[in-house]
Protein backbone atom coordinates (compact mmCIF):
# COMPACT_ATOMS: atom_id res chain seq x y z
CA UNK A 1 0.00 0.00 0.00
CA UNK A 2 0.90 3.62 -0.24
CA UNK A 3 3.75 4.70 2.00
CA UNK A 4 5.48 8.03 1.99
CA UNK A 5 8.48 6.62 3.75
CA UNK A 6 11.00 8.58 1.62
CA UNK A 7 14.52 9.33 0.59
CA UNK A 8 17.89 7.84 0.21
CA UNK A 9 19.81 5.38 2.24
CA UNK A 10 22.82 6.95 3.75
CA UNK A 11 24.55 3.72 4.58
CA UNK A 12 25.11 1.95 7.83
CA UNK A 13 27.90 4.27 8.89
CA UNK A 14 26.44 7.76 8.98
CA UNK A 15 28.05 8.83 12.20
CA UNK A 16 31.82 9.24 12.01
CA UNK A 17 32.62 10.12 15.61
CA UNK A 18 33.62 7.72 18.35
CA UNK A 19 31.19 4.91 19.10
CA UNK A 20 29.47 5.37 22.44
CA UNK A 21 29.07 2.64 25.00
CA UNK A 22 25.40 2.19 25.91
CA UNK A 23 26.04 2.08 29.66
CA UNK A 24 27.81 5.46 29.57
CA UNK A 25 24.58 7.27 28.77
CA UNK A 26 21.62 4.92 29.29
CA UNK A 27 20.09 2.37 31.62
CA UNK A 28 18.05 -0.69 30.70
CA UNK A 29 14.72 1.12 30.52
CA UNK A 30 12.72 2.82 27.77
CA UNK A 31 11.77 6.47 27.49
CA UNK A 32 8.53 6.63 25.53
CA UNK A 33 7.94 10.03 23.98
CA UNK A 34 4.52 11.02 22.59
CA UNK A 35 4.25 13.88 20.11
CA UNK A 36 1.48 15.59 18.19
CA UNK A 37 2.30 16.48 14.59
CA UNK A 38 -0.04 19.23 13.41
CA UNK A 39 -0.62 21.55 10.50
CA UNK A 40 -1.51 21.56 6.83
CA UNK A 41 0.21 21.58 3.46
CA UNK A 42 1.57 25.06 4.10
CA UNK A 43 2.81 24.82 7.68
CA UNK A 44 3.63 22.04 10.13
CA UNK A 45 4.42 21.98 13.87
CA UNK A 46 5.49 19.45 16.48
CA UNK A 47 4.27 19.43 20.10
CA UNK A 48 5.30 17.29 23.03
CA UNK A 49 2.32 15.29 24.29
CA UNK A 50 3.78 13.19 27.12
CA UNK A 51 6.65 11.19 28.57
CA UNK A 52 6.54 7.66 29.95
CA UNK A 53 9.01 5.08 31.19
CA UNK A 54 8.86 1.37 30.38
CA UNK A 55 10.62 -1.25 32.52
CA UNK A 56 13.17 -2.48 29.93
CA UNK A 57 14.89 -1.47 26.69
CA UNK A 58 14.38 -3.75 23.68
CA UNK A 59 16.23 -1.63 21.13
CA UNK A 60 19.80 -1.62 19.89
CA UNK A 61 22.75 -0.99 22.21
CA UNK A 62 25.20 -0.29 19.40
CA UNK A 63 25.25 2.01 16.34
CA UNK A 64 23.72 4.48 18.78
CA UNK A 65 24.33 7.62 16.73
CA UNK A 66 23.76 6.02 13.35
CA UNK A 67 20.66 5.47 11.24
CA UNK A 68 20.28 2.91 8.45
CA UNK A 69 17.77 5.00 6.47
CA UNK A 70 17.08 8.71 6.33
CA UNK A 71 13.30 8.51 6.62
CA UNK A 72 11.01 11.51 6.39
CA UNK A 73 11.69 12.38 10.01
CA UNK A 74 14.43 11.94 12.57
CA UNK A 75 14.93 12.05 16.33
CA UNK A 76 18.34 13.11 17.61
CA UNK A 77 19.26 12.74 21.27
CA UNK A 78 22.12 14.78 22.72
CA UNK A 79 23.78 14.69 26.10
CA UNK A 80 22.74 18.03 27.55
CA UNK A 81 26.13 18.90 29.00
CA UNK A 82 28.45 17.89 26.15
CA UNK A 83 25.93 18.32 23.30
CA UNK A 84 27.25 15.07 21.89
CA UNK A 85 24.75 13.05 19.84
CA UNK A 86 24.24 9.85 21.82
CA UNK A 87 21.26 8.30 20.00
CA UNK A 88 19.47 8.74 16.70
CA UNK A 89 16.53 7.14 14.93
CA UNK A 90 14.49 7.80 11.78
CA UNK A 91 10.86 7.27 10.87
CA UNK A 92 7.96 8.05 8.59
CA UNK A 93 4.50 9.13 9.66
CA UNK A 94 0.88 9.07 8.61
CA UNK A 95 0.85 12.83 9.08
CA UNK A 96 3.52 13.22 6.40
CA UNK A 97 1.45 11.11 4.02
CA UNK A 98 -1.64 13.18 4.73
CA UNK A 99 0.22 16.37 3.74
CA UNK A 100 0.28 15.13 0.15
CA UNK A 101 -3.52 14.90 -0.03
CA UNK A 102 -5.92 17.52 -1.39
CA UNK A 103 -7.50 17.80 2.05
CA UNK A 104 -4.23 19.11 3.52
CA UNK A 105 -4.57 22.20 1.30
CA UNK A 106 -7.94 23.14 2.81
CA UNK A 107 -7.80 21.85 6.39
CA UNK A 108 -5.47 21.46 9.37
CA UNK A 109 -5.22 18.27 11.39
CA UNK A 110 -3.32 16.72 14.29
CA UNK A 111 -1.79 13.21 14.39
CA UNK A 112 -0.44 11.17 17.29
CA UNK A 113 3.11 9.81 17.07
CA UNK A 114 5.00 7.73 19.62
CA UNK A 115 8.70 6.87 19.71
CA UNK A 116 10.87 4.71 21.96
CA UNK A 117 14.28 5.89 23.16
CA UNK A 118 16.77 4.40 25.61
CA UNK A 119 16.34 5.87 29.09
CA UNK A 120 19.04 8.42 29.87
CA UNK A 121 21.21 8.59 32.98
CA UNK A 122 21.72 12.36 32.73
CA UNK A 123 19.53 15.14 31.26
CA UNK A 124 19.22 15.05 27.49
CA UNK A 125 18.09 17.31 24.68
CA UNK A 126 15.76 15.69 22.15
CA UNK A 127 15.37 17.17 18.70
CA UNK A 128 12.56 16.02 16.40
CA UNK A 129 12.79 16.99 12.73
CA UNK A 130 10.32 16.55 9.87
CA UNK A 131 11.30 16.78 6.18
CA UNK A 132 9.20 17.40 3.10
CA UNK A 133 9.52 15.48 -0.16
CA UNK A 134 12.34 17.77 -1.27
CA UNK A 135 14.30 16.88 1.88
CA UNK A 136 13.79 20.37 3.24
CA UNK A 137 13.32 20.65 7.01
CA UNK A 138 9.76 21.84 7.61
CA UNK A 139 9.27 21.37 11.35
CA UNK A 140 11.59 21.13 14.34
CA UNK A 141 11.12 20.73 18.07
CA UNK A 142 13.80 20.69 20.77
CA UNK A 143 13.05 19.89 24.38
CA UNK A 144 14.93 18.79 27.48
CA UNK A 145 14.20 15.61 29.42
CA UNK A 146 15.43 15.13 32.97
CA UNK A 147 15.42 11.43 33.90
CA UNK A 148 14.26 12.16 37.46
CA UNK A 149 11.23 14.19 36.32
CA UNK A 150 8.35 13.09 38.59
CA UNK A 151 5.85 13.61 35.73
CA UNK A 152 7.35 10.84 33.61
CA UNK A 153 4.57 8.28 33.79
CA UNK A 154 5.70 4.76 34.75
CA UNK A 155 3.96 2.21 32.57
CA UNK A 156 4.21 -1.51 31.99
CA UNK A 157 4.53 -2.63 35.60
CA UNK A 158 0.90 -3.72 36.06
CA UNK A 159 -2.01 -4.76 33.83
CA UNK A 160 0.21 -6.11 31.04
CA UNK A 161 -1.68 -7.33 27.97
CA UNK A 162 -1.71 -11.16 27.70
CA UNK A 163 0.95 -12.33 25.25
CA UNK A 164 2.98 -15.32 24.19
CA UNK A 165 6.09 -15.93 22.11
CA UNK A 166 5.69 -17.42 18.64
CA UNK A 167 9.46 -17.28 18.08
CA UNK A 168 12.00 -16.83 20.87
CA UNK A 169 15.66 -16.87 19.94
CA UNK A 170 17.29 -14.89 22.70
CA UNK A 171 17.22 -11.82 24.87
CA UNK A 172 16.11 -8.45 23.53
CA UNK A 173 19.66 -7.13 23.30
CA UNK A 174 20.56 -10.01 20.96
CA UNK A 175 17.48 -10.10 18.76
CA UNK A 176 14.84 -7.96 17.03
CA UNK A 177 11.53 -8.00 18.91
CA UNK A 178 8.45 -7.97 16.67
CA UNK A 179 4.98 -7.87 18.20
CA UNK A 180 1.75 -8.91 16.49
CA UNK A 181 -1.36 -7.29 17.98
CA UNK A 182 -5.04 -8.16 17.71
CA UNK A 183 -7.38 -5.52 16.29
CA UNK A 184 -11.11 -6.17 16.14
CA UNK A 185 -10.92 -9.51 17.94
CA UNK A 186 -13.15 -9.88 20.99
CA UNK A 187 -12.06 -11.84 24.08
CA UNK A 188 -13.97 -14.81 22.69
CA UNK A 189 -12.07 -14.63 19.38
CA UNK A 190 -8.52 -14.77 20.73
CA UNK A 191 -8.04 -18.38 19.61
CA UNK A 192 -8.71 -17.16 16.07
CA UNK A 193 -6.23 -14.33 16.55
CA UNK A 194 -3.47 -16.66 17.66
CA UNK A 195 -3.98 -18.77 14.54
CA UNK A 196 -3.88 -15.63 12.39
CA UNK A 197 -0.73 -14.40 14.15
CA UNK A 198 0.94 -17.74 13.46
CA UNK A 199 0.03 -17.45 9.77
CA UNK A 200 1.47 -13.92 9.62
CA UNK A 201 4.65 -15.09 11.29
CA UNK A 202 5.05 -18.06 8.97
CA UNK A 203 4.35 -15.89 5.92
CA UNK A 204 7.12 -13.43 6.76
CA UNK A 205 9.69 -16.08 7.62
CA UNK A 206 8.96 -18.03 4.45
CA UNK A 207 10.58 -15.13 2.57
CA UNK A 208 14.26 -14.41 2.21
CA UNK A 209 16.18 -12.94 3.88
CA UNK A 210 13.90 -13.38 6.89
CA UNK A 211 13.98 -17.15 6.47
CA UNK A 212 17.75 -17.53 6.70
CA UNK A 213 18.02 -14.87 9.43
CA UNK A 214 15.13 -16.11 11.55
CA UNK A 215 17.43 -16.72 14.50
CA UNK A 216 17.84 -12.95 14.86
CA UNK A 217 14.15 -12.43 15.76
CA UNK A 218 11.70 -12.82 18.59
CA UNK A 219 8.01 -12.66 17.66
CA UNK A 220 5.31 -12.09 20.28
CA UNK A 221 1.54 -12.42 19.80
CA UNK A 222 -0.30 -9.82 21.92
CA UNK A 223 -3.97 -10.56 22.66
CA UNK A 224 -5.29 -6.99 22.76
CA UNK A 225 -9.09 -7.34 23.01
CA UNK A 226 -11.76 -5.22 21.31
CA UNK A 227 -15.34 -4.63 22.36
CA UNK A 228 -16.62 -5.20 18.81
CA UNK A 229 -15.64 -7.85 16.31
CA UNK A 230 -14.30 -6.51 13.00
CA UNK A 231 -13.01 -3.07 12.05
CA UNK A 232 -14.57 0.14 10.77
CA UNK A 233 -15.39 0.51 7.07
CA UNK A 234 -16.61 4.10 6.61
CA UNK A 235 -17.71 3.76 2.98
CA UNK A 236 -20.13 1.07 4.18
CA UNK A 237 -21.24 3.25 7.11
CA UNK A 238 -19.83 0.55 9.39
CA UNK A 239 -18.15 1.77 12.58
CA UNK A 240 -16.72 -0.51 15.27
CA UNK A 241 -15.43 -0.03 18.80
CA UNK A 242 -11.99 -1.65 18.56
CA UNK A 243 -8.73 -1.61 20.47
CA UNK A 244 -6.95 0.80 18.13
CA UNK A 245 -9.82 2.48 16.24
CA UNK A 246 -8.47 1.39 12.85
CA UNK A 247 -10.50 2.00 9.73
CA UNK A 248 -10.45 1.68 5.97
CA UNK A 249 -10.85 4.74 3.69
CA UNK A 250 -7.79 6.50 5.13
CA UNK A 251 -7.42 9.72 3.13
CA UNK A 252 -10.61 8.55 1.31
CA UNK A 253 -8.67 5.66 -0.27
CA UNK A 254 -11.00 2.68 0.06
CA UNK A 255 -8.37 0.00 0.67
CA UNK A 256 -6.04 2.03 2.89
CA UNK A 257 -6.39 0.64 6.42
CA UNK A 258 -4.63 2.58 9.18
CA UNK A 259 -5.17 4.12 12.59
CA UNK A 260 -4.30 7.55 13.95
CA UNK A 261 -4.70 6.37 17.56
CA UNK A 262 -1.05 5.51 17.98
CA UNK A 263 -0.87 5.95 21.75
CA UNK A 264 -3.43 3.19 22.28
CA UNK A 265 -1.13 0.80 20.39
CA UNK A 266 1.80 1.58 22.64
CA UNK A 267 -0.34 1.48 25.78
CA UNK A 268 -1.32 -2.08 24.88
CA UNK A 269 2.38 -2.97 24.56
CA UNK A 270 3.60 -1.45 27.83
CA UNK A 271 5.59 -4.05 29.74
CA UNK A 272 6.24 -6.20 26.67
CA UNK A 273 9.63 -5.97 24.89
CA UNK A 274 9.05 -4.62 21.38
CA UNK A 275 10.66 -2.71 18.53
CA UNK A 276 8.51 -3.36 15.44
CA UNK A 277 4.73 -3.62 15.29
CA UNK A 278 2.33 -5.67 13.17
CA UNK A 279 -1.42 -5.24 13.73
CA UNK A 280 -3.87 -7.83 12.38
CA UNK A 281 -7.41 -6.65 11.62
CA UNK A 282 -10.21 -9.17 12.02
CA UNK A 283 -11.96 -8.65 8.68
CA UNK A 284 -12.36 -10.20 5.24
CA UNK A 285 -12.07 -6.79 3.59
CA UNK A 286 -8.95 -6.28 1.44
CA UNK A 287 -6.46 -3.66 2.54
CA UNK A 288 -3.63 -2.59 4.76
CA UNK A 289 -0.84 -0.10 5.28
CA UNK A 290 2.79 -0.02 6.36
CA UNK A 291 4.70 3.01 7.67
CA UNK A 292 8.46 2.91 8.23
CA UNK A 293 9.36 2.41 11.90
CA UNK A 294 5.72 2.95 12.87
CA UNK A 295 3.52 -0.09 12.19
CA UNK A 296 2.14 -2.59 9.71
CA UNK A 297 -1.66 -2.96 9.73
CA UNK A 298 -3.30 -5.55 7.52
CA UNK A 299 -6.44 -7.66 7.25
CA UNK A 300 -6.26 -11.26 8.40
CA UNK A 301 -9.13 -12.99 6.60
CA UNK A 302 -8.83 -11.88 2.99
CA UNK A 303 -7.37 -14.51 0.61
CA UNK A 304 -4.38 -12.20 0.02
CA UNK A 305 -3.52 -11.96 3.72
CA UNK A 306 -0.21 -13.82 3.42
CA UNK A 307 1.42 -11.76 0.66
CA UNK A 308 -0.03 -8.47 1.91
CA UNK A 309 1.35 -8.80 5.45
CA UNK A 310 4.79 -9.50 3.99
CA UNK A 311 4.54 -6.52 1.61
CA UNK A 312 3.49 -4.15 4.38
CA UNK A 313 6.22 -5.41 6.68
CA UNK A 314 8.62 -4.61 3.85
CA UNK A 315 7.51 -0.99 4.30
CA UNK A 316 7.41 -0.74 8.09
CA UNK A 317 10.49 -2.82 8.88
CA UNK A 318 12.63 -2.60 5.76
CA UNK A 319 11.80 0.94 4.67
CA UNK A 320 11.08 -0.31 1.15
CA UNK A 321 9.09 1.74 -1.34
CA UNK A 322 6.21 0.56 -3.50
CA UNK A 323 7.37 -0.69 -6.88
CA UNK A 324 3.98 -0.59 -8.55
CA UNK A 325 2.81 2.29 -10.70
CA UNK A 326 -0.18 3.63 -12.58
CA UNK A 327 -0.10 3.84 -16.36
CA UNK A 328 -2.20 7.00 -16.27
CA UNK A 329 0.39 8.70 -14.01
CA UNK A 330 -2.38 9.64 -11.58
CA UNK A 331 0.19 9.93 -8.78
CA UNK A 332 3.25 10.89 -10.82
CA UNK A 333 4.02 13.87 -8.57
CA UNK A 334 4.42 11.78 -5.41
CA UNK A 335 8.23 11.79 -5.64
CA UNK A 336 10.20 14.77 -7.01
CA UNK A 337 12.14 13.46 -9.98
CA UNK A 338 15.24 15.57 -9.23
CA UNK A 339 15.86 14.04 -5.77
CA UNK A 340 16.97 10.50 -5.06
CA UNK A 341 14.41 8.82 -2.77
CA UNK A 342 15.77 7.21 0.38
CA UNK A 343 14.06 3.89 -0.16
CA UNK A 344 16.65 1.39 -1.38
CA UNK A 345 14.48 -0.18 -4.07
CA UNK A 346 13.46 2.83 -6.18
CA UNK A 347 15.65 5.38 -7.93
CA UNK A 348 15.53 8.49 -10.09
CA UNK A 349 19.11 7.72 -11.24
CA UNK A 350 20.18 10.99 -9.57
CA UNK A 351 22.55 9.19 -7.18
CA UNK A 352 22.27 5.68 -8.54
CA UNK A 353 25.61 4.70 -7.03
CA UNK A 354 23.89 4.80 -3.60
CA UNK A 355 21.37 2.21 -4.77
CA UNK A 356 21.92 -1.04 -6.70
CA UNK A 357 24.29 0.09 -9.46
CA UNK A 358 26.92 -2.28 -8.07
CA UNK A 359 24.52 -5.24 -8.57
CA UNK A 360 24.01 -4.75 -12.31
CA UNK A 361 25.55 -6.99 -14.94
CA UNK A 362 27.92 -5.19 -17.24
CA UNK A 363 26.01 -3.79 -20.20
CA UNK A 364 22.60 -3.74 -18.47
CA UNK A 365 20.44 -1.36 -20.54
CA UNK A 366 18.86 1.74 -18.93
CA UNK A 367 15.91 1.36 -18.90
CA UNK A 368 15.88 -2.40 -18.96
CA UNK A 369 13.24 -3.87 -21.31
CA UNK A 370 10.73 -6.07 -19.44
CA UNK A 371 11.07 -8.60 -22.24
CA UNK A 372 14.65 -9.20 -21.05
CA UNK A 373 13.75 -9.83 -17.41
CA UNK A 374 15.23 -13.34 -17.48
CA UNK A 375 18.55 -12.02 -18.77
CA UNK A 376 18.60 -9.18 -16.25
CA UNK A 377 17.09 -10.30 -12.91
CA UNK A 378 18.51 -7.06 -11.53
CA UNK A 379 18.06 -4.14 -13.88
CA UNK A 380 16.73 -0.62 -14.22
CA UNK A 381 13.04 -1.16 -15.01
CA UNK A 382 11.01 1.98 -15.55
CA UNK A 383 7.94 2.46 -13.38
CA UNK A 384 7.72 2.50 -9.59
CA UNK A 385 6.79 4.72 -6.68
CA UNK A 386 3.31 5.09 -8.28
CA UNK A 387 4.68 6.74 -11.46
CA UNK A 388 5.13 5.08 -14.85
CA UNK A 389 7.88 7.42 -16.01
CA UNK A 390 11.04 8.80 -14.47
CA UNK A 391 11.22 6.37 -11.53
CA UNK A 392 12.95 2.99 -11.76
CA UNK A 393 12.72 -0.28 -9.86
CA UNK A 394 15.34 -3.05 -9.66
CA UNK A 395 13.36 -6.02 -11.01
CA UNK A 396 10.52 -6.66 -13.37
CA UNK A 397 8.53 -8.07 -10.46
CA UNK A 398 8.89 -8.34 -6.69
CA UNK A 399 6.88 -8.74 -3.51
CA UNK A 400 6.94 -4.93 -3.34
CA UNK A 401 5.18 -4.73 -6.70
CA UNK A 402 2.50 -7.44 -6.85
CA UNK A 403 0.81 -9.86 -4.48
CA UNK A 404 1.24 -12.65 -7.00
CA UNK A 405 5.05 -12.58 -7.06
CA UNK A 406 6.43 -15.02 -4.46
CA UNK A 407 9.63 -13.29 -3.32
CA UNK A 408 11.48 -10.07 -2.63
CA UNK A 409 13.81 -9.17 -5.49
CA UNK A 410 17.60 -9.36 -4.89
CA UNK A 411 17.83 -5.62 -4.19
CA UNK A 412 15.03 -5.70 -1.61
CA UNK A 413 16.62 -8.76 -0.02
CA UNK A 414 19.91 -6.94 0.34
CA UNK A 415 18.17 -3.90 1.80
CA UNK A 416 16.36 -6.00 4.41
CA UNK A 417 19.55 -7.88 5.24
CA UNK A 418 21.30 -4.59 5.91
CA UNK A 419 18.53 -3.49 8.26
CA UNK A 420 18.63 -6.79 10.19
CA UNK A 421 22.42 -6.56 10.51
CA UNK A 422 22.19 -2.94 11.65
CA UNK A 423 19.96 -3.93 14.57
CA UNK A 424 21.82 -7.08 15.56
CA UNK A 425 25.55 -6.67 14.79
C-alpha positions in Angstrom: 0.0 0.0 0.0 0.9 3.6 -0.2 3.7 4.7 2.0 5.5 8.0 2.0 8.5 6.6 3.7 11.0 8.6 1.6 14.5 9.3 0.6 17.9 7.8 0.2 19.8 5.4 2.2 22.8 7.0 3.7 24.6 3.7 4.6 25.1 1.9 7.8 27.9 4.3 8.9 26.4 7.8 9.0 28.1 8.8 12.2 31.8 9.2 12.0 32.6 10.1 15.6 33.6 7.7 18.4 31.2 4.9 19.1 29.5 5.4 22.4 29.1 2.6 25.0 25.4 2.2 25.9 26.0 2.1 29.7 27.8 5.5 29.6 24.6 7.3 28.8 21.6 4.9 29.3 20.1 2.4 31.6 18.1 -0.7 30.7 14.7 1.1 30.5 12.7 2.8 27.8 11.8 6.5 27.5 8.5 6.6 25.5 7.9 10.0 24.0 4.5 11.0 22.6 4.2 13.9 20.1 1.5 15.6 18.2 2.3 16.5 14.6 0.0 19.2 13.4 -0.6 21.5 10.5 -1.5 21.6 6.8 0.2 21.6 3.5 1.6 25.1 4.1 2.8 24.8 7.7 3.6 22.0 10.1 4.4 22.0 13.9 5.5 19.4 16.5 4.3 19.4 20.1 5.3 17.3 23.0 2.3 15.3 24.3 3.8 13.2 27.1 6.7 11.2 28.6 6.5 7.7 29.9 9.0 5.1 31.2 8.9 1.4 30.4 10.6 -1.3 32.5 13.2 -2.5 29.9 14.9 -1.5 26.7 14.4 -3.7 23.7 16.2 -1.6 21.1 19.8 -1.6 19.9 22.7 -1.0 22.2 25.2 -0.3 19.4 25.2 2.0 16.3 23.7 4.5 18.8 24.3 7.6 16.7 23.8 6.0 13.3 20.7 5.5 11.2 20.3 2.9 8.5 17.8 5.0 6.5 17.1 8.7 6.3 13.3 8.5 6.6 11.0 11.5 6.4 11.7 12.4 10.0 14.4 11.9 12.6 14.9 12.1 16.3 18.3 13.1 17.6 19.3 12.7 21.3 22.1 14.8 22.7 23.8 14.7 26.1 22.7 18.0 27.6 26.1 18.9 29.0 28.5 17.9 26.1 25.9 18.3 23.3 27.2 15.1 21.9 24.8 13.1 19.8 24.2 9.8 21.8 21.3 8.3 20.0 19.5 8.7 16.7 16.5 7.1 14.9 14.5 7.8 11.8 10.9 7.3 10.9 8.0 8.1 8.6 4.5 9.1 9.7 0.9 9.1 8.6 0.9 12.8 9.1 3.5 13.2 6.4 1.5 11.1 4.0 -1.6 13.2 4.7 0.2 16.4 3.7 0.3 15.1 0.1 -3.5 14.9 0.0 -5.9 17.5 -1.4 -7.5 17.8 2.0 -4.2 19.1 3.5 -4.6 22.2 1.3 -7.9 23.1 2.8 -7.8 21.8 6.4 -5.5 21.5 9.4 -5.2 18.3 11.4 -3.3 16.7 14.3 -1.8 13.2 14.4 -0.4 11.2 17.3 3.1 9.8 17.1 5.0 7.7 19.6 8.7 6.9 19.7 10.9 4.7 22.0 14.3 5.9 23.2 16.8 4.4 25.6 16.3 5.9 29.1 19.0 8.4 29.9 21.2 8.6 33.0 21.7 12.4 32.7 19.5 15.1 31.3 19.2 15.1 27.5 18.1 17.3 24.7 15.8 15.7 22.2 15.4 17.2 18.7 12.6 16.0 16.4 12.8 17.0 12.7 10.3 16.5 9.9 11.3 16.8 6.2 9.2 17.4 3.1 9.5 15.5 -0.2 12.3 17.8 -1.3 14.3 16.9 1.9 13.8 20.4 3.2 13.3 20.7 7.0 9.8 21.8 7.6 9.3 21.4 11.4 11.6 21.1 14.3 11.1 20.7 18.1 13.8 20.7 20.8 13.1 19.9 24.4 14.9 18.8 27.5 14.2 15.6 29.4 15.4 15.1 33.0 15.4 11.4 33.9 14.3 12.2 37.5 11.2 14.2 36.3 8.4 13.1 38.6 5.8 13.6 35.7 7.4 10.8 33.6 4.6 8.3 33.8 5.7 4.8 34.7 4.0 2.2 32.6 4.2 -1.5 32.0 4.5 -2.6 35.6 0.9 -3.7 36.1 -2.0 -4.8 33.8 0.2 -6.1 31.0 -1.7 -7.3 28.0 -1.7 -11.2 27.7 0.9 -12.3 25.2 3.0 -15.3 24.2 6.1 -15.9 22.1 5.7 -17.4 18.6 9.5 -17.3 18.1 12.0 -16.8 20.9 15.7 -16.9 19.9 17.3 -14.9 22.7 17.2 -11.8 24.9 16.1 -8.5 23.5 19.7 -7.1 23.3 20.6 -10.0 21.0 17.5 -10.1 18.8 14.8 -8.0 17.0 11.5 -8.0 18.9 8.5 -8.0 16.7 5.0 -7.9 18.2 1.7 -8.9 16.5 -1.4 -7.3 18.0 -5.0 -8.2 17.7 -7.4 -5.5 16.3 -11.1 -6.2 16.1 -10.9 -9.5 17.9 -13.1 -9.9 21.0 -12.1 -11.8 24.1 -14.0 -14.8 22.7 -12.1 -14.6 19.4 -8.5 -14.8 20.7 -8.0 -18.4 19.6 -8.7 -17.2 16.1 -6.2 -14.3 16.6 -3.5 -16.7 17.7 -4.0 -18.8 14.5 -3.9 -15.6 12.4 -0.7 -14.4 14.2 0.9 -17.7 13.5 0.0 -17.4 9.8 1.5 -13.9 9.6 4.7 -15.1 11.3 5.0 -18.1 9.0 4.3 -15.9 5.9 7.1 -13.4 6.8 9.7 -16.1 7.6 9.0 -18.0 4.4 10.6 -15.1 2.6 14.3 -14.4 2.2 16.2 -12.9 3.9 13.9 -13.4 6.9 14.0 -17.1 6.5 17.7 -17.5 6.7 18.0 -14.9 9.4 15.1 -16.1 11.5 17.4 -16.7 14.5 17.8 -12.9 14.9 14.1 -12.4 15.8 11.7 -12.8 18.6 8.0 -12.7 17.7 5.3 -12.1 20.3 1.5 -12.4 19.8 -0.3 -9.8 21.9 -4.0 -10.6 22.7 -5.3 -7.0 22.8 -9.1 -7.3 23.0 -11.8 -5.2 21.3 -15.3 -4.6 22.4 -16.6 -5.2 18.8 -15.6 -7.8 16.3 -14.3 -6.5 13.0 -13.0 -3.1 12.0 -14.6 0.1 10.8 -15.4 0.5 7.1 -16.6 4.1 6.6 -17.7 3.8 3.0 -20.1 1.1 4.2 -21.2 3.3 7.1 -19.8 0.6 9.4 -18.2 1.8 12.6 -16.7 -0.5 15.3 -15.4 0.0 18.8 -12.0 -1.6 18.6 -8.7 -1.6 20.5 -6.9 0.8 18.1 -9.8 2.5 16.2 -8.5 1.4 12.9 -10.5 2.0 9.7 -10.5 1.7 6.0 -10.9 4.7 3.7 -7.8 6.5 5.1 -7.4 9.7 3.1 -10.6 8.5 1.3 -8.7 5.7 -0.3 -11.0 2.7 0.1 -8.4 0.0 0.7 -6.0 2.0 2.9 -6.4 0.6 6.4 -4.6 2.6 9.2 -5.2 4.1 12.6 -4.3 7.6 13.9 -4.7 6.4 17.6 -1.1 5.5 18.0 -0.9 5.9 21.8 -3.4 3.2 22.3 -1.1 0.8 20.4 1.8 1.6 22.6 -0.3 1.5 25.8 -1.3 -2.1 24.9 2.4 -3.0 24.6 3.6 -1.5 27.8 5.6 -4.0 29.7 6.2 -6.2 26.7 9.6 -6.0 24.9 9.1 -4.6 21.4 10.7 -2.7 18.5 8.5 -3.4 15.4 4.7 -3.6 15.3 2.3 -5.7 13.2 -1.4 -5.2 13.7 -3.9 -7.8 12.4 -7.4 -6.7 11.6 -10.2 -9.2 12.0 -12.0 -8.6 8.7 -12.4 -10.2 5.2 -12.1 -6.8 3.6 -9.0 -6.3 1.4 -6.5 -3.7 2.5 -3.6 -2.6 4.8 -0.8 -0.1 5.3 2.8 0.0 6.4 4.7 3.0 7.7 8.5 2.9 8.2 9.4 2.4 11.9 5.7 2.9 12.9 3.5 -0.1 12.2 2.1 -2.6 9.7 -1.7 -3.0 9.7 -3.3 -5.5 7.5 -6.4 -7.7 7.3 -6.3 -11.3 8.4 -9.1 -13.0 6.6 -8.8 -11.9 3.0 -7.4 -14.5 0.6 -4.4 -12.2 0.0 -3.5 -12.0 3.7 -0.2 -13.8 3.4 1.4 -11.8 0.7 0.0 -8.5 1.9 1.4 -8.8 5.5 4.8 -9.5 4.0 4.5 -6.5 1.6 3.5 -4.1 4.4 6.2 -5.4 6.7 8.6 -4.6 3.9 7.5 -1.0 4.3 7.4 -0.7 8.1 10.5 -2.8 8.9 12.6 -2.6 5.8 11.8 0.9 4.7 11.1 -0.3 1.2 9.1 1.7 -1.3 6.2 0.6 -3.5 7.4 -0.7 -6.9 4.0 -0.6 -8.5 2.8 2.3 -10.7 -0.2 3.6 -12.6 -0.1 3.8 -16.4 -2.2 7.0 -16.3 0.4 8.7 -14.0 -2.4 9.6 -11.6 0.2 9.9 -8.8 3.2 10.9 -10.8 4.0 13.9 -8.6 4.4 11.8 -5.4 8.2 11.8 -5.6 10.2 14.8 -7.0 12.1 13.5 -10.0 15.2 15.6 -9.2 15.9 14.0 -5.8 17.0 10.5 -5.1 14.4 8.8 -2.8 15.8 7.2 0.4 14.1 3.9 -0.2 16.7 1.4 -1.4 14.5 -0.2 -4.1 13.5 2.8 -6.2 15.7 5.4 -7.9 15.5 8.5 -10.1 19.1 7.7 -11.2 20.2 11.0 -9.6 22.5 9.2 -7.2 22.3 5.7 -8.5 25.6 4.7 -7.0 23.9 4.8 -3.6 21.4 2.2 -4.8 21.9 -1.0 -6.7 24.3 0.1 -9.5 26.9 -2.3 -8.1 24.5 -5.2 -8.6 24.0 -4.7 -12.3 25.5 -7.0 -14.9 27.9 -5.2 -17.2 26.0 -3.8 -20.2 22.6 -3.7 -18.5 20.4 -1.4 -20.5 18.9 1.7 -18.9 15.9 1.4 -18.9 15.9 -2.4 -19.0 13.2 -3.9 -21.3 10.7 -6.1 -19.4 11.1 -8.6 -22.2 14.7 -9.2 -21.1 13.8 -9.8 -17.4 15.2 -13.3 -17.5 18.6 -12.0 -18.8 18.6 -9.2 -16.3 17.1 -10.3 -12.9 18.5 -7.1 -11.5 18.1 -4.1 -13.9 16.7 -0.6 -14.2 13.0 -1.2 -15.0 11.0 2.0 -15.6 7.9 2.5 -13.4 7.7 2.5 -9.6 6.8 4.7 -6.7 3.3 5.1 -8.3 4.7 6.7 -11.5 5.1 5.1 -14.9 7.9 7.4 -16.0 11.0 8.8 -14.5 11.2 6.4 -11.5 12.9 3.0 -11.8 12.7 -0.3 -9.9 15.3 -3.0 -9.7 13.4 -6.0 -11.0 10.5 -6.7 -13.4 8.5 -8.1 -10.5 8.9 -8.3 -6.7 6.9 -8.7 -3.5 6.9 -4.9 -3.3 5.2 -4.7 -6.7 2.5 -7.4 -6.8 0.8 -9.9 -4.5 1.2 -12.7 -7.0 5.0 -12.6 -7.1 6.4 -15.0 -4.5 9.6 -13.3 -3.3 11.5 -10.1 -2.6 13.8 -9.2 -5.5 17.6 -9.4 -4.9 17.8 -5.6 -4.2 15.0 -5.7 -1.6 16.6 -8.8 0.0 19.9 -6.9 0.3 18.2 -3.9 1.8 16.4 -6.0 4.4 19.6 -7.9 5.2 21.3 -4.6 5.9 18.5 -3.5 8.3 18.6 -6.8 10.2 22.4 -6.6 10.5 22.2 -2.9 11.7 20.0 -3.9 14.6 21.8 -7.1 15.6 25.5 -6.7 14.8 
